[in-house]
Amino acid sequence: MSRSTSGVRAVCTRKKMSVAFSRARRIEIGLGNLAIRSSCTSPQARLEYLWVREGSVRHMQILPAIDLRGGYCVRLRQGDYGQETIFGDDPAAMAVKWESEGASRLHLVDLDGAKAGRPVNVAAVRAILGAIGIPCQLGGGVRDEATIAAWLEAGVERVIVGTQALKDPAWFRAMIEKYPRQLLLGVDAREGRVATEGWLETSSVDAADLAEQFDDLPLAGVVYTDIARDGTLDGPNLAATEALAVRLKTPVIASGGVGSLLDLTRLAALPIEACIVGRALYDGRFQLSEARNLAGDRS
């Protein structure tokens, strides 16, 4: 089967697919016998079908994101609180929707808490936890052990710590040892440097260096977000994500920039555990079931 458009030529077989782009960039995709529908962000680069080679997918988990601000389900662009889109006024109903569509875990963020340095959207989070049966991971405003313990007791499966891990690495090491496999390190990077305080401040610390400090401990994973890509739908930072995943023994969860199934195809080829998807799902760029099938998410 062959198909040509202006600047794009795609040749697909059941064993592999090779796509030649007009910018002389060639991508080899060999992901199986599963026929899926995919579209690139550019209309000229639309791919009607990908043939996926069975056994090549790394079984990357897809985590729908629910970002909370003022009790609403929102998305920010590049972490800018002034560029907010509201997607719903009932976060619990949104959580039920994602669970009904096959999600096996949700990624929750208390955006107000990230700015305030303490939990803020407590009622909304509790409503979500009470409405669904799948596990949730939660970040935003976690600065002390009391907050960690409170969220775990409330039913959060894994708690994400970012700012305080940078400010007090010794404290975070102690917390990882006290709560093994229950904590995630949130590494939010701006031009490779760690951002803190709800992404409002940028440190001089290299993102990968921070993560490596805790790589010898029973950390549940590292959530890596490239802030410049977050909420843009322009594609994830594949190079930085892969470099971090190769460097660490700890599982890496990618976040930020996914805008198409092709983005997920590229991420699924990396040695990462999961991918967080937000705006692309809310904008209807693809269905959660499509993303799970492509990523080999069998969780």
One Martini backbone bead per residue (centre of mass of N, CA, C, O) as a GRO file, in nm:
protein
  299
    1MET     BB    1   0.096   0.035   0.022
    2SER     BB    2   0.036   0.372  -0.103
    3ARG     BB    3   0.109   0.726  -0.028
    4SER     BB    4   0.060   1.070  -0.144
    5THR     BB    5   0.185   1.391  -0.069
    6SER     BB    6   0.285   1.698  -0.007
    7GLY     BB    7   0.597   1.598   0.118
    8VAL     BB    8   0.459   1.300   0.149
    9ARG     BB    9   0.559   0.953   0.215
   10ALA     BB   10   0.382   0.637   0.248
   11VAL     BB   11   0.487   0.308   0.361
   12CYS     BB   12   0.297   0.007   0.421
   13THR     BB   13   0.316  -0.269   0.639
   14ARG     BB   14   0.282  -0.535   0.862
   15LYS     BB   15   0.598  -0.501   0.963
   16LYS     BB   16   0.632  -0.196   0.849
   17MET     BB   17   0.708   0.165   0.877
   18SER     BB   18   0.781   0.431   0.646
   19VAL     BB   19   0.865   0.779   0.688
   20ALA     BB   20   0.883   1.059   0.465
   21PHE     BB   21   1.005   1.371   0.500
   22SER     BB   22   1.071   1.684   0.355
   23ARG     BB   23   1.319   1.726   0.576
   24ALA     BB   24   1.489   1.455   0.559
   25ARG     BB   25   1.321   1.288   0.765
   26ARG     BB   26   1.351   0.959   0.917
   27ILE     BB   27   1.107   0.715   1.028
   28GLU     BB   28   1.104   0.422   1.216
   29ILE     BB   29   0.812   0.204   1.234
   30GLY     BB   30   0.781  -0.101   1.451
   31LEU     BB   31   0.454  -0.179   1.604
   32GLY     BB   32   0.271  -0.400   1.417
   33ASN     BB   33  -0.070  -0.559   1.381
   34LEU     BB   34  -0.204  -0.293   1.465
   35ALA     BB   35  -0.468  -0.104   1.365
   36ILE     BB   36  -0.443   0.252   1.345
   37ARG     BB   37  -0.529   0.579   1.412
   38SER     BB   38  -0.349   0.872   1.275
   39SER     BB   39  -0.236   1.214   1.355
   40CYS     BB   40  -0.087   1.486   1.274
   41THR     BB   41  -0.052   1.823   1.322
   42SER     BB   42  -0.015   1.811   1.019
   43PRO     BB   43  -0.207   1.772   0.743
   44GLN     BB   44   0.035   1.678   0.550
   45ALA     BB   45   0.107   1.446   0.791
   46ARG     BB   46  -0.105   1.238   0.748
   47LEU     BB   47  -0.200   0.928   0.911
   48GLU     BB   48  -0.419   0.673   0.864
   49TYR     BB   49  -0.207   0.420   0.902
   50LEU     BB   50  -0.079   0.186   1.135
   51TRP     BB   51   0.156  -0.077   1.161
   52VAL     BB   52   0.185  -0.308   1.428
   53ARG     BB   53   0.436  -0.479   1.581
   54GLU     BB   54   0.435  -0.738   1.763
   55GLY     BB   55   0.635  -0.677   2.067
   56SER     BB   56   0.757  -0.365   2.055
   57VAL     BB   57   0.609  -0.269   2.282
   58ARG     BB   58   0.659  -0.136   2.625
   59HIS     BB   59   0.409  -0.081   2.794
   60MET     BB   60   0.285   0.207   2.817
   61GLN     BB   61   0.144   0.414   3.033
   62ILE     BB   62  -0.169   0.592   3.054
   63LEU     BB   63  -0.213   0.926   3.202
   64PRO     BB   64  -0.456   1.104   3.297
   65ALA     BB   65  -0.512   1.449   3.350
   66ILE     BB   66  -0.582   1.644   3.660
   67ASP     BB   67  -0.616   1.983   3.689
   68LEU     BB   68  -0.631   2.201   3.977
   69ARG     BB   69  -0.846   2.506   3.996
   70GLY     BB   70  -1.079   2.618   4.196
   71GLY     BB   71  -1.222   2.320   4.143
   72TYR     BB   72  -1.117   2.287   3.859
   73CYS     BB   73  -1.069   2.169   3.532
   74VAL     BB   74  -0.743   2.223   3.395
   75ARG     BB   75  -0.520   2.407   3.167
   76LEU     BB   76  -0.192   2.486   3.096
   77ARG     BB   77   0.054   2.699   2.945
   78GLN     BB   78   0.365   2.654   3.038
   79GLY     BB   79   0.270   2.715   3.345
   80ASP     BB   80   0.062   2.949   3.293
   81TYR     BB   81  -0.180   3.108   3.486
   82GLY     BB   82  -0.272   3.304   3.236
   83GLN     BB   83  -0.307   3.014   3.061
   84GLU     BB   84  -0.627   2.914   3.088
   85THR     BB   85  -0.826   2.608   3.069
   86ILE     BB   86  -1.155   2.509   3.101
   87PHE     BB   87  -1.301   2.160   3.125
   88GLY     BB   88  -1.437   2.169   3.424
   89ASP     BB   89  -1.661   2.158   3.734
   90ASP     BB   90  -1.611   1.819   3.765
   91PRO     BB   91  -1.359   1.621   3.852
   92ALA     BB   92  -1.502   1.355   3.926
   93ALA     BB   93  -1.641   1.314   3.652
   94MET     BB   94  -1.377   1.301   3.495
   95ALA     BB   95  -1.265   1.052   3.635
   96VAL     BB   96  -1.494   0.864   3.551
   97LYS     BB   97  -1.448   0.888   3.251
   98TRP     BB   98  -1.159   0.769   3.241
   99GLU     BB   99  -1.231   0.501   3.370
  100SER     BB  100  -1.451   0.416   3.154
  101GLU     BB  101  -1.209   0.432   2.919
  102GLY     BB  102  -0.951   0.264   3.086
  103ALA     BB  103  -0.815   0.376   3.311
  104SER     BB  104  -0.554   0.283   3.567
  105ARG     BB  105  -0.455   0.588   3.609
  106LEU     BB  106  -0.408   0.902   3.778
  107HIS     BB  107  -0.318   1.252   3.731
  108LEU     BB  108  -0.271   1.483   3.993
  109VAL     BB  109  -0.310   1.852   4.031
  110ASP     BB  110  -0.233   2.115   4.262
  111LEU     BB  111  -0.199   2.429   4.162
  112ASP     BB  112  -0.251   2.595   4.416
  113GLY     BB  113  -0.056   2.433   4.595
  114ALA     BB  114   0.206   2.496   4.441
  115LYS     BB  115   0.195   2.802   4.515
  116ALA     BB  116   0.134   2.780   4.839
  117GLY     BB  117   0.267   2.507   4.977
  118ARG     BB  118  -0.025   2.368   4.994
  119PRO     BB  119  -0.312   2.235   5.028
  120VAL     BB  120  -0.630   2.314   4.848
  121ASN     BB  121  -0.787   2.079   4.665
  122VAL     BB  122  -0.920   1.870   4.869
  123ALA     BB  123  -1.216   1.820   4.792
  124ALA     BB  124  -1.164   1.733   4.498
  125VAL     BB  125  -0.983   1.492   4.561
  126ARG     BB  126  -1.181   1.337   4.743
  127ALA     BB  127  -1.398   1.306   4.526
  128ILE     BB  128  -1.230   1.135   4.338
  129LEU     BB  129  -1.156   0.902   4.535
  130GLY     BB  130  -1.475   0.836   4.581
  131ALA     BB  131  -1.550   0.777   4.256
  132ILE     BB  132  -1.309   0.571   4.229
  133GLY     BB  133  -1.096   0.260   4.179
  134ILE     BB  134  -0.845   0.392   4.087
  135PRO     BB  135  -0.542   0.503   4.097
  136CYS     BB  136  -0.348   0.783   4.239
  137GLN     BB  137  -0.157   1.065   4.159
  138LEU     BB  138   0.003   1.342   4.354
  139GLY     BB  139   0.050   1.699   4.312
  140GLY     BB  140   0.103   1.982   4.500
  141GLY     BB  141   0.217   2.114   4.798
  142VAL     BB  142   0.456   1.916   4.888
  143ARG     BB  143   0.657   1.992   5.200
  144ASP     BB  144   0.570   1.752   5.402
  145GLU     BB  145   0.496   1.478   5.592
  146ALA     BB  146   0.202   1.540   5.663
  147THR     BB  147   0.106   1.548   5.366
  148ILE     BB  148   0.185   1.271   5.282
  149ALA     BB  149   0.021   1.115   5.496
  150ALA     BB  150  -0.259   1.234   5.429
  151TRP     BB  151  -0.279   1.133   5.134
  152LEU     BB  152  -0.239   0.832   5.187
  153GLU     BB  153  -0.481   0.808   5.384
  154ALA     BB  154  -0.695   0.912   5.164
  155GLY     BB  155  -0.583   0.725   4.886
  156VAL     BB  156  -0.323   0.785   4.773
  157GLU     BB  157  -0.075   0.612   4.615
  158ARG     BB  158   0.104   0.865   4.497
  159VAL     BB  159   0.352   1.105   4.582
  160ILE     BB  160   0.455   1.427   4.478
  161VAL     BB  161   0.792   1.562   4.475
  162GLY     BB  162   0.976   1.872   4.427
  163THR     BB  163   1.074   2.134   4.572
  164GLN     BB  164   1.175   1.989   4.843
  165ALA     BB  165   1.391   1.811   4.705
  166LEU     BB  166   1.571   2.056   4.635
  167LYS     BB  167   1.593   2.203   4.916
  168ASP     BB  168   1.583   1.890   5.075
  169PRO     BB  169   1.739   1.604   5.013
  170ALA     BB  170   1.758   1.464   5.291
  171TRP     BB  171   1.457   1.457   5.347
  172PHE     BB  172   1.374   1.295   5.093
  173ARG     BB  173   1.534   1.044   5.154
  174ALA     BB  174   1.381   0.979   5.414
  175MET     BB  175   1.100   0.953   5.280
  176ILE     BB  176   1.163   0.719   5.089
  177GLU     BB  177   1.240   0.519   5.320
  178LYS     BB  178   0.957   0.543   5.469
  179TYR     BB  179   0.806   0.549   5.156
  180PRO     BB  180   0.815   0.301   4.972
  181ARG     BB  181   0.682   0.336   4.651
  182GLN     BB  182   0.511   0.631   4.726
  183LEU     BB  183   0.719   0.811   4.569
  184LEU     BB  184   0.762   1.099   4.362
  185LEU     BB  185   0.960   1.271   4.136
  186GLY     BB  186   0.947   1.612   4.046
  187VAL     BB  187   1.065   1.712   3.717
  188ASP     BB  188   1.087   2.050   3.632
  189ALA     BB  189   1.181   2.189   3.316
  190ARG     BB  190   1.391   2.476   3.219
  191GLU     BB  191   1.632   2.441   3.015
  192GLY     BB  192   1.730   2.192   3.223
  193ARG     BB  193   1.605   2.332   3.472
  194VAL     BB  194   1.481   2.356   3.783
  195ALA     BB  195   1.152   2.400   3.880
  196THR     BB  196   0.956   2.596   4.115
  197GLU     BB  197   0.684   2.700   4.270
  198GLY     BB  198   0.489   2.636   4.031
  199TRP     BB  199   0.707   2.740   3.805
  200LEU     BB  200   0.808   3.040   3.908
  201GLU     BB  201   1.093   2.905   3.949
  202THR     BB  202   1.453   2.895   3.866
  203SER     BB  203   1.716   2.706   3.882
  204SER     BB  204   2.066   2.572   3.862
  205VAL     BB  205   1.965   2.284   3.844
  206ASP     BB  206   1.997   1.990   3.709
  207ALA     BB  207   1.763   1.762   3.639
  208ALA     BB  208   1.934   1.497   3.630
  209ASP     BB  209   2.094   1.545   3.891
  210LEU     BB  210   1.859   1.532   4.083
  211ALA     BB  211   1.758   1.246   4.017
  212GLU     BB  212   2.032   1.092   4.081
  213GLN     BB  213   2.034   1.130   4.396
  214PHE     BB  214   1.773   0.896   4.411
  215ASP     BB  215   1.853   0.619   4.251
  216ASP     BB  216   1.918   0.433   4.527
  217LEU     BB  217   1.613   0.441   4.585
  218PRO     BB  218   1.261   0.361   4.663
  219LEU     BB  219   1.143   0.492   4.403
  220ALA     BB  220   0.865   0.501   4.197
  221GLY     BB  221   0.955   0.775   4.038
  222VAL     BB  222   0.988   1.001   3.746
  223VAL     BB  223   0.857   1.316   3.672
  224TYR     BB  224   0.890   1.448   3.343
  225THR     BB  225   0.896   1.806   3.264
  226ASP     BB  226   0.858   2.017   2.987
  227ILE     BB  227   0.748   2.330   3.006
  228ALA     BB  228   0.760   2.427   2.701
  229ARG     BB  229   0.548   2.179   2.622
  230ASP     BB  230   0.326   2.231   2.810
  231GLY     BB  231   0.012   2.259   2.654
  232THR     BB  232   0.092   2.270   2.323
  233LEU     BB  233   0.103   2.003   2.123
  234ASP     BB  234   0.425   1.990   2.002
  235GLY     BB  235   0.566   1.784   2.163
  236PRO     BB  236   0.800   1.612   2.305
  237ASN     BB  237   1.108   1.570   2.479
  238LEU     BB  238   1.286   1.315   2.369
  239ALA     BB  239   1.584   1.355   2.437
  240ALA     BB  240   1.555   1.417   2.744
  241THR     BB  241   1.392   1.168   2.821
  242GLU     BB  242   1.595   0.954   2.729
  243ALA     BB  243   1.842   1.048   2.890
  244LEU     BB  244   1.713   1.000   3.166
  245ALA     BB  245   1.630   0.698   3.137
  246VAL     BB  246   1.924   0.594   3.087
  247ARG     BB  247   2.052   0.711   3.358
  248LEU     BB  248   1.828   0.554   3.508
  249LYS     BB  249   1.666   0.313   3.717
  250THR     BB  250   1.436   0.477   3.750
  251PRO     BB  251   1.135   0.534   3.661
  252VAL     BB  252   0.986   0.704   3.380
  253ILE     BB  253   0.768   0.992   3.342
  254ALA     BB  254   0.605   1.148   3.095
  255SER     BB  255   0.564   1.515   3.030
  256GLY     BB  256   0.460   1.703   2.780
  257GLY     BB  257   0.324   1.776   2.440
  258VAL     BB  258   0.108   1.592   2.365
  259GLY     BB  259  -0.079   1.576   2.026
  260SER     BB  260  -0.038   1.270   1.926
  261LEU     BB  261   0.006   0.947   1.825
  262LEU     BB  262   0.294   0.991   1.727
  263ASP     BB  263   0.409   1.077   1.997
  264LEU     BB  264   0.350   0.803   2.134
  265THR     BB  265   0.521   0.632   1.950
  266ARG     BB  266   0.791   0.762   2.033
  267LEU     BB  267   0.769   0.708   2.340
  268ALA     BB  268   0.732   0.390   2.322
  269ALA     BB  269   1.047   0.363   2.228
  270LEU     BB  270   1.112   0.425   2.512
  271PRO     BB  271   1.252   0.372   2.849
  272ILE     BB  272   0.947   0.395   2.972
  273GLU     BB  273   0.656   0.368   3.177
  274ALA     BB  274   0.509   0.657   3.120
  275CYS     BB  275   0.227   0.880   3.022
  276ILE     BB  276   0.115   1.206   3.027
  277VAL     BB  277  -0.223   1.319   2.948
  278GLY     BB  278  -0.415   1.603   2.845
  279ARG     BB  279  -0.513   1.810   2.613
  280ALA     BB  280  -0.548   1.597   2.388
  281LEU     BB  281  -0.797   1.470   2.525
  282TYR     BB  282  -0.974   1.729   2.565
  283ASP     BB  283  -0.955   1.802   2.243
  284GLY     BB  284  -0.977   1.523   2.072
  285ARG     BB  285  -0.721   1.401   1.918
  286PHE     BB  286  -0.784   1.143   2.096
  287GLN     BB  287  -0.837   0.841   2.233
  288LEU     BB  288  -0.772   0.654   2.502
  289SER     BB  289  -0.788   0.378   2.360
  290GLU     BB  290  -0.579   0.444   2.143
  291ALA     BB  291  -0.341   0.505   2.330
  292ARG     BB  292  -0.334   0.231   2.476
  293ASN     BB  293  -0.291   0.053   2.227
  294LEU     BB  294  -0.030   0.182   2.124
  295ALA     BB  295   0.129   0.150   2.413
  296GLY     BB  296   0.048  -0.126   2.553
  297ASP     BB  297  -0.178  -0.086   2.774
  298ARG     BB  298  -0.236  -0.349   3.035
  299SER     BB  299  -0.329  -0.219   3.325
   0.00000   0.00000   0.00000
